């Protein structure tokens, strides 16, 4: 078994930190990295404090897990003495058999024939109904299924079987009038129907209000049966007398096939039956494919060994340690690896991980090969730099892409993908920057400037910045397309037959699946020769379509897409910030001025739901913004012949109770206020000289808010690209306010 079910409580100097890993190899690797680093830091602090004398370790770690066949490996990893024979040896280690539980449980394992998943699931519905009537006729029962669709199909079949009984509403334990009134308040159509028969549905596609209503009805005993997806077993404390696991497989969108649940997931589902505070006994029925009965009988009753899954995420773990300076060489990396659970299991089970044997020499050779292979991979993705000049060892140092992966919690492949995306966009924008030259007439200086003529003499003109040009629509779409194409969305589920739904959705969206519908794009994408349904089966295509559907408020084909869209949109602020960080690596390149102007526009589109070119309904809904004390200075850099320039100005805003209209469900601006981004550059070549951002707090008692801003820049680059008039352009873009952006032309002369 992979390390997937292990919960850790770390206590240090009266501080407690709780980490939990319950499902999936990714979380297990993260937990292992956290505990390994914690122990490493704890031992380092202990060594410094002891100063030659013996000192107790400053950190205590408590781990909870299912029954294990190799408890000593885990115990040794978290700091328990498993080798000694004294009073303290093995102190704190407790390992119970799987059969030990406070409430006794009877488990039935049933096998069903059939190669195909859906027909096999259909044959289980009648046995599910029979199991409830025989094993839990009046007590609460819970049925776990693999998908939201299966919750609906199972519930409808149970209702049809109950229709042949004397009382078709035998699972309902409240008045019809009451349940009808509750049903009218629910949003989900299927749930409104099934709830009146005493059968509830619970899955991520329901609104939070619907889920809370179902949970309350079930806990109060008004409904007897709850059909839920497997995630409920981990997240909500809803007990049952009878638990039915209807099928032990689920569809993996990444692999495009059905795969088995981890045994820990099945144990967790079974654990909902017979909870100590609710029942004196429990019953579990496991319904599986016929050939899997023997496997389940063995491992549901016998402890199994826990293996490390750090090997699958070792690139991200090592990159993070190199980025923060914990690891500076290959020898440091091997030393760090020895603190991990992975290292302990390699020594105990070498063939599982690919080592020749458990001999020290073979293990060290294996560790060295793993570290070299991993660092070479990181170098290939641009995350680390390797200096092989220091004898047999090699020096490791981080890069901007490596820091991006660490700071924004990205897969090590993602920053390079982002870099390629921003370079492609920058190249296009550099060629067409002159198309968006200032066309609007200058606004009244009195309207947007404060102070006397001397304090604003550097201001050549003030314009409203209106990104109506098609180039900005293309740039926003391209940024979202490039983000969708990154490794971060590799595991977005594309379920069975969803490629047809994606194709239908792509035809209704304004940008298409590859920007081919964007009118401004001169270089239309060439046909790849790939089957269109294969393209639609890609998780990256689906991610881009869901982002478009969110932006344009398009109708989604099925309710499952609602939760998928939410999971995609929630990641965009983090990924957009990462892309901006990556773009700063070569900020002096042509085209960056327009590209960095587009980042806040993307945030605005996502936070307000207003498309580029949309105007607010009322001018009174906007705050009043003015600028003053504009200064441009030139000074010689210390120890250099180059000059440095600086632009200073005051940003003044009269809030007058202004509130940004955040899109419902959007987390940006949760703490109040709104973001402002300033981009300083030149229209010639589109060079960016500097950029900065700040947050304007939400209006409370103060009607006015003021901030002094200073932006340094390279004078030589500015002077070379400022044109004959010697003008720089400062764009002031508000991330949550439409039609309140500015372009200020500032003279260098």
N, C-alpha and C positions, 0 to 999 in steps of 0.2 A: 504493500500500500504506500502511496505517496503521502508525504506529510501534508495533510489537509484538515485534520481535526485536532487542533491544539490551541488552547487558550492560555495566555500568559498574563500574570500580574507582577509588575516590577515595583519593588519598594526600596526607596533610598532616602535616608534622612527625613523621615516622616512625609515623603512625597510618594504618590502612587501613580503608576502609569499602566493602563490597561490596553493590551493588544489582543486581538482575536483573529484567528484564521479558521474558517469553517469549511469553505468549499473552494475548489479550484487550485491548480498548481501555482498560479500567479500569487495568490495571497499567501500560500505556504512558503514560497521563496522570500517574500517580503518579511514575513514573520521571522524566518530563520536569519535573515540579514540583520534585523533589528536586535534580536536576542544576542547574536554573535558580536555585534558592535557594542552592545551594552556590557557584555562580559569582558570584552577587550578593554573598554574604558575603565570599568570597575577595577580590573586587575592592575591597570596602569596607575590609577589613583592610589590603590592599596600599596603598591610598591613605593610610591613617592612618600606616602605617609609613614610607612614602617621604618624607613631609613636604617635598614639592617636588622631591625627587630621584627618580631612576629606581630602582624596586625590582622584583624578580622576584615573580610571582604565587605565593602560598604553597601553593596547592592544585593538584595535577596530577590529571587525569581520563583514564582509559584506557577506551575503548569498543570492544566487539567486536560484530560484526553479520554478517549474510549480505551477499553482494555487492550494491552499491547503484548506482543511476544518478545519485544526487545526493550523493556523499560530501562535497563541499565544504560543503554546508549543515550537515551533522552536525559536521564538523570545526570549522567556525567557531563553532558553538554551544558546543562543549566547550573552546574556547580555543586552537585551532590557527590560526596565521597563514596564511590562504588567499589574501590579497590581495597580499602583498609579492613581491619578486623576489630577495631576498638569500639568504645561505647558510641562514638559518633558515626561509625561506618553505616552507610545506607540510611542515615537518619533523614526523615522527610520523604522517603520513597514508599509509596503505597500503590500496589497494582492488584486489582480485583478481577476475577473471572467475569466474562460477559454475562453469565447467568445471575450474577449478584445484582439485585435491584431492590429497592424498598417495597415496591408493589409487584407481586408475582404476575407473570404474563404467559399466556398461552399463544404460541405462534403456529399458524397453518401456512404451509407453502404449497401452492397449487400451480401446476404446469399446464400450458395451453399450446396446442399445435398450431402450425400456420407460419409460412415464411414471411408474409406481408404484414406490416405493422397495423394498418388501419382495420382490416378485417379481424385480426386477432384481438384488437381492443374491443371491437363490437361484440365478439363472443364472450367477453368478460362481464358485460353489463348485467345479464340475467343472474350469474353467480354472485355479483355484487349485491343485487337486491335480495337474493336468498340468504347471503351471509348476514345482512342487516336484520332480516326477520328472524333468523335462527339464533344469532349470537348477541344481538343487541336490539331486541324488539322495541324497547322503550327508552334506552339510554342513548346518549349522543354518539354519533358515528361520524368518522371523517374519512373521506376518500381522496387519495393523492393521485393526480394524473400529471402527464408530462407537458400539456399545453393548454392554453386558454380555450382552444376549440374543443378539446376533449372534456373540459368542464361542462360546456354546453351540451355536447352530445350525450355524455353520461347522465346528466340531469334529466334530459328529455326522455331517455330510455327508462330511467327509474320511474318517471311519472307514468309512462305507458304501461309498465309492469304493474304499478300500483292501481291503475285504472281497472284492472280485472279483479281487484279485491273488493271486499264488502265496503271498506272505508278507503276510498282513493286518496284521502288526505290524512293517512295514519301518521305521517311524519310531522304534521302540524299540531302544535300544542297550545293554541291560543284561538281567540274568536276570529271568525272570518272578517268581520267588519274592521277589526284592528289591523290585521295583516293586509287587507286591501288598502287601508289608509297609508300604511307604511310603503306598500308597493308603489303607490302613486308618487311618492317622494323620491323614488329611485331613478337614476338616469339610464341605466343599462336595460335595454328591452328584454333580453333573455332572463336577466335576474328578476325583473318585475313579474315575469310569468312563473318561474320556478319557485320563488319565495312563497307564493300562495299555496304551494303544496308541501311546505315545510322543508324545502331543499334550498340551501344557499350556495352561491358561487363566490369564490375568492381568488383573484389573480391581479396582476399588476396593471391590466388594461382597464380596471374599474377606477372610478374616481375615488379619492380618499373618503369622501362622505359615504359613498355606497359601501366601501369596505368596512368602515366603522359601524354602519347600520347592521350589516350582516354579522359582524363580530358580536355586537350587543345582543341581537336576537338569538344567536347561538349560545352565548354564555348564560342568558336568562332562561334558556330552555324552551323558547317559543318555536324554534325550528330544531329538528333532530339531526338532520344530515347536512354536512358541509363538504362540498367538493372543491378542492383547492389544487393549485399548482405546487410543485415541490418546494418552492421558496418559502412557503408558509411554515414549513417545518423548522426553519431557522429563525424567522423574524417575529412571530407572534405567539404568545403563550395561550393557545386555545387547546384545552384538553379534550379527550374523548375516551369512551369505554372501549370502542372498537375502531381500529385503524385498518383501512384497506389500501394497500399500495397496488394500484391498478396499472401494471406494467412497470418494468425496471429499466426502460430505455427512454431516451429523449433524442430529439433531432438536433444535431450539432450543425448550426449554420455554416461554421467555418469549414467543416469537413464535408458538408452536404450529405450526411448519412446519419442513421440512428446509432447511438452509442449507449453503453450501459451506465447507469448511475454508479458513482462510487459507493462502496459498501457503507461508508460512514453516513452518506445521505439516507440510505435505506434504514440504518439504525436510528438515525435522528427522526425519521418519519414514524417508525415503530415506537419510539420513545414518547410520542404524544398519547399513547394508550396507557390508561391506568396511572395518572399522575398522583403523587402522594396526597396532595391537599384536596383532591377531588374524588378519588375512587380507591377501592380496596383490592381491585384486580383489573387486569387489562387483557385485551385480545387483539392480536394482529393477524391479518391475512395478507400474504404476499402472493400476488398473481404475476407469473413470469412466463417466458417462453420455455417450452418443455425441456430443452437441453440445459437450461441454467439451474434447474432444481438442485442438482447435486452440489454445485458450487455454492449456492446460497445456504444450503443446509450445513456445509462445512464452516464457512466463514462467518455466519451469523452467530455461531455458538463457540467458536474458537478464536482466541486472540491472534492477531496477525502482525507481522513486522512492519514498522514504519520506515519508509525510505525518504531520503531527501529529494526535493525537486529543485534545489538551488541550481543544478546544472543547466536547466532550461532558461534561467534568468541571470546567469553569472556575468554576462556582458554588462547588464545594467548595474548590478551590484558593484563590480570592480570599477566601472566608470564613475559611480558615485564616490567611492573611496578615493580614487585618484583625483577627482575634482575638488574634494575638500582637503586633500593633502595627507590623508592617512597612509596612502600607498604612494611611494615615490620611485620604486624600482621593482624588478621581477622578484627579487628576494623578499621584499616587503609583501608582495602579493601572495607569495607562497606562505609566509608567516601568518598573514591574515586568514588564509584558507584553513589553516590548522585550528582556528577557533570555531569553525562551523560544524554543524551536524553532518554536513556533506562529507567532511574529512573523516569523521568517525565511522560513517557507514561504508566509505570506500575501503577502509581497513577491515571491516567485518564482512562485507559482501562485495569483494573486488570485481567479480565477473559481471555483476549487475551494472556497474558503472563503466566497465571497459578496461580496468586495470589488469595487469598480468597475474598478479598474486597479492597476498597480504604482506609479503616481505617488505621491510622498510625501504629497501633500495628500489623495488618496483613501484611502491606507492609514491615515493619522492619523484621518480621518473614520470609517473602518471600526472602528478600535480604540476610538474614543470611543463609538460606537454599541454595540459589544459590551460595554464596561464598564458603560455606563448600563443596558442591558438586564439584565445580570447582577446589578448592585446592586439594581435594582428588584425582580428575582426574589427576591433574598435578603431584602429588606425585606418582601416579601409573605409570606415564610415565617417572618418574625420573627427572622431571624439578624443583621441589621444595622440600624442607625439612620442615616438620611441627613439632614444639616443643610444645606439649600440656601441659607443666608443669606450665605455668604462669596463674594460676587461671582459670577463665572462658574463657579468651582470649587464643589465640595460636600464637606463634611466627613463622613467615614465612621467609625462607631464600632460596636463589637460589642455584643451583648446576651447575656443568659444562655442563650438558645436557640442563638445562634451559638457560644458557648463550649462548649456541650454537643456540638454537631456536630463541633467540632474536637477536644475532649478525648477523645471516645469514638469518633472516626472514623466518623461517621454521614453519610448523605446529608442535604443541607440541608433536605429536606422532613420528615425523621423527627422532629426535636425538637418541631415544632408538632403532629404527629400524636400524639406522646406526651403533650403538654400537654393536648390535647383529651380524651385518654383518662383522664388522672388527674383532670381537673376533673369529668368525668362520674362517675367512681367516688367522688370526694370528696363530691359532692352527695348521692349515694345513702347513703353511710356517715354523713353528718351528720344525715340524717333518722332513722336507725335506731340511733344510738349507744346510746340508753337501753335498747334491747332486750338489750344484753349487760352490764347493770349487774352489779356483783359479787354473785354468788350463793353462792359457796363459803364455808364457815366460815373464820374467821381461823385460821391455823396458829400453833403455839406460837412465841412470840417467842424462846424459848431455842433453838429448832431452827434459826432462820434469822438471828438477830441475835447479834452479839458486842459486848462492852463493858458498861459499867454503865448504870443507868437514865438518868443525865444525858446520856450520849452518844447515846442512842436515843430521847430524849423526844419528838422531832419525828415519830417513826414512829407513826402512828395504828393501822396494822394491816399485816400481811403475808399475802398470799394467793398460792397457786399460780395462775399464769395458764394456763388450759387453753382454747385456741381451738376448742372443740367446737361453738360456735354455727354454724349454717348460713351466717351472714353471712360468716364467714371463708373458708369453702369458695367462696362466690360471689366474694369479693374476689380470692382467689388465681386462680380461673379467669378473672376479668375482666382481671386484670393480664396473664396469659399471652395472652388473646385480643387485647388491645390491642397487645401487643408483636408478635404474629403479623401484625397488620394494617398494620404499618409498611412503609415503602418498602424496608427492609433485606431483605425476603423476596420482592421483586418477581421475582427471577430464579431462585427455587427451581424446579427442573424439574418440570413436570407432563407426563408422557410420554403417548404415544398410548394412549387407552383407560383411562388411570389415573383419570378422573373416576368410572368405574363402581366401581373399587376404593376410592376415597375415600368414596363413598356407602355401600358395604358396611361400611367401617371406622367411619364416623360412627354407624351404627346400633348398633354394639357398644360405643361409648364412653359413659361416664356423663354427660359435659357436652354431648354433641352437637356440632354444628358452629357453633352460635351462642348457646350457653348456655341454649337453650330447655329443656333437661332439668334445669337446676339448680333444685331445689325452692324455695329461699328467694326467688328473684328474683320480685318481685311484678309488675313491668312486663315481661311477656313480649314478646319481639320480634314485631313485626307482619310478616306475610308480605309480602315485597318484590314479589311477582309475577314474580320472576325464575325462569327454568327451573332446577330443582334441579341438573341436570347442569352448567349454566353456573356455578353456585355451587361445585360440586365440582371444576371445572376451574381454579379460582383457586389460585395458589400460596399465598395467605394462608390459605385454608381448609385446604389440605394441611399447612401449617406448624403450625396449631393442632391438627389431628388427630394429627400426629406427636408433639407435646408431650404430649398426653393419653396417647398410647400409651406414651410413656416413663414418665410419672408412674404409670400404672396397670399397667405391665408387660403390656400387651395384645399379642396375637399380630398380627404384621404380615402383610398379604396376600401379598407377594412379597419376595424377598431384596433387591431394589433399594431398598426402603424403609429397610433397615437403615442404609445409608450416608447416605441423605437425612435420617433421624432424627438421626444423629450430627452432621451439618453444622448442623442447626437447633439442637440442644441446646447445642452448643459456643458458639453466639453469645449465648445467653441471659444468662450472667453479665454480659457487657459491656453488653447492651441494658437489663438490669434496673438496673444501676448508672447508666446514662444516664437512665432514667425517674425514678429517685430524685433525681438531680441536677436534672432539670427540675421535679420536684414541689417542690423547695426554693425555687423562685422566688417562690411565694406560700405560704410555709409557715404563715403566720398564719391561713389560712382554716379555717373550720369543717370537720370531717371528716378533717383531716390526721392526728389522733392515731391513729385506727383504721387509716388507709391506710398510714402509715409503720410501724405494727406488723405489717402484712402483708408488707412487703418481705423481712424476714428469714425469714418463714414460707415464702415462695416458694423462697428459697434452700435452706431445710431440706428441702422436698419434693423438690427436684431433686438435692440432694447425698446424702440418705439413702434416698430412695425410699419414705419412710413417709408415708402419707396423713394429713391432719389428723384427729385423733381416735384415731389408732393409739397404743397403749401399748406400751412396751418389755416384753420377756418377763421381765426381771429387774431389780429395783430396784438390785441390787448393781453393775449395769453403769454407774451414773451417779455422777458426782463429787459431793462434798459442797460446797455453796455457802452462804456466810453474808455478811451485810452489817453494817457498823459505822461509828461516828463520823459519824452523819448530822447535818448542819448545814444550816440555812436562814438566809440573811442578806439584808438589804435595805439598799440604799444609793442615794444620789441620783446620777444620771448627771451627769457634768461638763458644765457649760454648759447644763443643761436642768432643767426642773421635774419630769421623769419619774423614777420609781424603777426601779432594776434589782435583780432578785433573783438569788440563786445557791444552788444545791443542791450540797452536797459529801457524799461518802460513800466508804467503802472497800469494795472488792469482794474477797472472800477465797474461794479455791477449793482444796480438797484433792483433788489429782489421783489419787494412789494408783495410778499406772500406767495411768490411764484413756486409752483410745484411741477416737477417733471412728470409727464404722463408715461410711466413705465408700462410696458406690455404685461398683461396678466401672466403670472407664473415666471417672469424673468427675474433673475436674482441680482442683476446689475443694479447698483444704486440702492441695495437693500437698506444700507445704513443712512440713507437720505443724501440729498445733494446730487451733483452731477459732475462728470469729468470734462476737462477742457484740455485740448492738445494744441501746442504751438509748433509750427514747422517753419524754419527759416531757410530760404534758399534762393535760387535764381531761376528765372524762366528759360534763359539760354542754357540748353543742355539739361535742364532740370536737376541741377546739383543741389543736394541738401547740405546746408552748413551746420545746422544743429536742430535739435528737437527737444521739447520738454513737455511735461503735462502736470496738472494739479487737479484737485477736487474742490469745487465750490460747495460749502456746507449748505444744508437746507435752511431756508429762511425761518427764523424763530422771532426774536425780538428786534434784531437789527434789520433795518431796511436796506442798508448799503454794505457792501463787502469789497475789500480792496486787497490787492496782492502786488508786490513789487517783483519784477521778473528780470533776470539777467541771463543772456545767452552769449557764450563765447563762440568764436568761429575763426577759421583760418583766413587771414586777410588776403593772402595771395590768391587763393582759390576764388574768393568773393570778387576781388577786383578784376580777375581775368574773365569772369563770366557775368559781370554786372551790366554789360552793354555800354554804349556810348554815354548814356545818361548816368551811369554808375548807380543803378537802383537794385536793392535787394527786396525780396518779397517775404513778408511775414504773414502766414496764414494762421488765423485763430479759429479753431473748429470745436464746436460744442457737441459732445457725444450724445446728448439726449434732447437737444433743442433744434428744431428745424427753422431755417431762414434767419439764423442769428450768427452767421459766420462772416469773417472779414478777411480781406487782403489789404495789408498796409504796405505801401511802397515807401521804402526808407532809403535815403540818399547817403552814399559813402562820402560825397564831396562836401 
